[in-house]
């Protein structure tokens, strides 16, 4: 249930949207498997596989973006096209020209597509209408862009803003490393990446290694800045902070895992319990992180994709 990566966005607090309204908007863009001639398809799928496109509890909503892509390796298309071209050459007595080869390749692609394997990828989206957060569980900015594009297309006048804070995350992370102290409520873990701002972009990475204060000082005084920093919030959630304010490798720690031990009677109750626990913890984490970075400043609403 826990999101592994968090691409964060802002919504107006208590955004006036109901699950029924959202369901109607998403319905126009519900996922349908691609036909025999489509390489890709995408749309909204049911988070609980019960037909509903919106899962909602306590004004927290969960959506699922589903993308399907057919696997048709270029090497296979080229191999079959080459064989067809040899047959055509024998029939007409001369090699096919560029136009014939292009048409032949398109024909081969159309013939092979119905037999191609399909892979599906689900990406979860959490909308917190109480605290005004929208989070996409995507490690890749490109994937997050795909999801945002469909969100903007699906939801009427989506008031989506970028999360902006008073302090640059790079500047703050660099300062925390230099002092060896995290802001209140946070601790520094043993993974970080420092990168030079000069020519060459020299990079130093620490993975599972103690962050020695003298080493950090030497690198920073040498012109490097912190680009990734592993941290823990209140001994409850660990994560890696990035310059774009994306949180990666998000993981609940033992104190939360113990609180989520199964007490519910069935899968639906367990799912609701886990989702409620995750959203409550992460909303508090987001607020504390924004405060640690000097507080939020007025954002700029994203343009429709």
C-alpha positions, 0 to 999 in steps of 0.5 A, spaced: 500 500 500 505 505 501 507 509 496 515 508 494 516 514 490 512 521 491 512 527 486 508 532 490 503 537 488 499 542 491 491 543 491 487 548 494 485 546 501 479 543 502 478 543 494 471 542 493 470 535 489 466 529 491 468 522 489 462 522 485 464 528 481 471 525 480 468 518 478 464 522 472 470 526 470 475 520 470 469 515 467 470 519 460 478 517 460 477 510 463 482 505 461 480 500 455 485 495 452 489 497 446 486 494 439 490 490 434 493 496 431 495 500 437 502 500 440 499 503 446 493 505 451 492 508 457 487 511 462 484 510 469 483 503 472 479 501 478 484 501 485 480 495 488 478 492 481 471 493 483 469 497 477 469 504 481 475 509 478 475 512 485 477 509 492 475 514 497 475 514 505 476 520 510 476 525 504 482 521 501 482 519 494 486 514 491 486 513 483 490 508 478 493 510 472 494 504 467 498 504 461 499 498 456 504 497 451 505 492 446 512 489 445 514 488 438 522 489 438 524 493 432 529 487 431 523 482 429 520 487 425 527 488 421 528 481 420 521 479 417 522 486 413 528 483 410 526 477 408 519 480 405 524 484 401 528 479 399 522 475 396 520 482 393 526 483 389 526 476 386 519 477 384 520 484 381 527 483 379 530 489 382 531 491 390 525 495 393 526 502 393 526 506 399 518 508 399 517 500 398 521 498 404 517 503 408 511 501 406 513 494 407 515 495 414 509 498 415 505 492 413 509 487 417 508 492 423 501 491 422 501 484 421 505 482 427 502 487 432 496 482 433 501 477 436 505 482 440 505 481 447 502 487 452 505 489 458 501 493 463 503 498 468 499 501 474 501 508 477 497 510 483 495 517 485 493 520 492 489 526 492 488 529 499 482 534 499 483 535 507 490 538 507 491 540 499 496 534 497 496 531 490 502 525 490 504 521 484 507 514 486 512 515 480 520 515 480 520 517 473 519 525 472 517 522 465 512 517 468 509 523 472 508 527 466 504 522 463 499 522 469 499 529 470 497 530 463 491 525 463 489 528 470 489 535 467 485 532 461 480 528 465 478 533 471 475 539 469 479 545 471 484 542 476 487 547 480 494 543 480 500 547 483 507 546 484 510 545 491 514 551 492 518 553 498 522 558 501 529 555 501 532 551 495 532 544 497 539 543 494 542 549 499 538 546 505 541 539 504 548 542 503 547 546 509 545 540 513 550 536 511 555 541 513 553 542 520 552 534 521 545 536 523 538 535 520 532 540 522 528 538 528 524 532 527 529 529 522 535 525 522 540 524 517 541 517 514 547 514 511 546 515 503 547 522 500 550 524 493 554 531 492 556 534 485 560 539 483 557 545 480 563 546 475 565 543 469 565 536 469 560 535 474 564 531 479 560 527 483 561 523 490 556 518 492 555 515 499 551 509 500 550 505 507 556 509 509 557 514 515 557 521 513 563 523 516 563 531 518 570 532 515 569 529 509 562 533 508 566 539 509 572 538 504 567 536 499 562 542 500 568 547 501 571 544 494 565 546 490 560 540 491 553 541 493 548 536 496 543 533 490 540 527 494 540 526 501 537 520 505 533 522 511 528 519 517 522 523 519 520 522 527 523 515 527 517 513 523 518 514 515 525 514 511 526 517 504 531 520 500 530 528 498 531 530 491 532 537 489 525 537 485 522 536 492 521 529 490 521 523 495 524 517 493 525 510 497 519 512 501 519 506 507 515 506 513 519 504 519 518 499 525 513 503 529 508 504 523 509 497 521 507 495 528 501 499 528 498 496 522 499 489 524 492 486 521 486 487 526 481 488 520 476 482 519 477 482 511 481 485 505 477 491 504 478 493 512 485 492 511 486 496 505 482 502 508 486 501 515 493 501 511 490 507 506 488 511 512 495 510 516 499 512 510 495 518 508 495 521 515 503 519 516 505 522 510 501 528 510 504 530 517 511 528 514 509 533 508 508 539 512 514 538 517 518 538 511 515 544 508 517 547 514 524 545 515 525 548 508 522 555 510 515 554 509 511 554 503 510 560 498 505 561 493 505 557 487 504 557 480 498 553 477 500 548 472 498 549 465 493 544 462 497 539 458 
